[in-house]
Amino acid sequence: MYKTISMAALAALTILSVGCDFMGDTSASNAADTLTRRQKNEIISTLPIPGARGVGRALDVSDRLGERAQRHDSLAGAR
């Protein structure tokens, strides 16, 4: 009987703590949500973790391909 009561109390406390977590101050999570995917990737590329340099290189390649596409689009529009 005590085991059932203690399990019910534990379940109730867990539900309450999860509910309070979601109802708490969300300003920190909102601040993180204001960053774009590009800005997050730029931050990751500066971190000393494996693969971070690869993220930076991928951003560089993406930039170059975007510029190239713009040049091609401007040539097609000049006709």
C-alpha positions, -999 to +999 in steps of 0.1 A: +000+000+000+028+024+008+045+016-024+013+026-044+010+058-025+046+067-030+045+059-067+014+081-070+031+109-052+062+106-073+040+107-105+022+138-093+054+156-084+069+148-118+038+161-136+039+193-115+076+199-121+072+194-158+043+218-159+062+244-139+091+241-163+069+250-193+052+278-175+084+295-162+105+323-177+108+318-214+129+349-222+161+329-224+146+305-249+130+333-269+163+351-272+179+319-286+150+316-311+158+350-326+190+336-342+187+324-378+200+290-388+229+308-406+238+327-374+237+295-354+260+277-379+284+306-378+286+303-340+291+265-343+319+271-369+339+290-342+337+264-315+366+241-308+347+209-315+352+182-342+336+191-375+332+228-367+357+238-394+336+218-418+305+238-409+325+270-417+337+257-450+302+247-459+290+282-452+317+296-474+308+272-503+272+281-498+280+318-501+301+313-532+274+293-549+248+319-540+269+346-555+275+325-586+237+319-590+231+357-587+256+364-614+240+338-637+206+353-630+218+388-638+232+375-671+199+358-680+180+390-672+203+412-694+190+397-727 
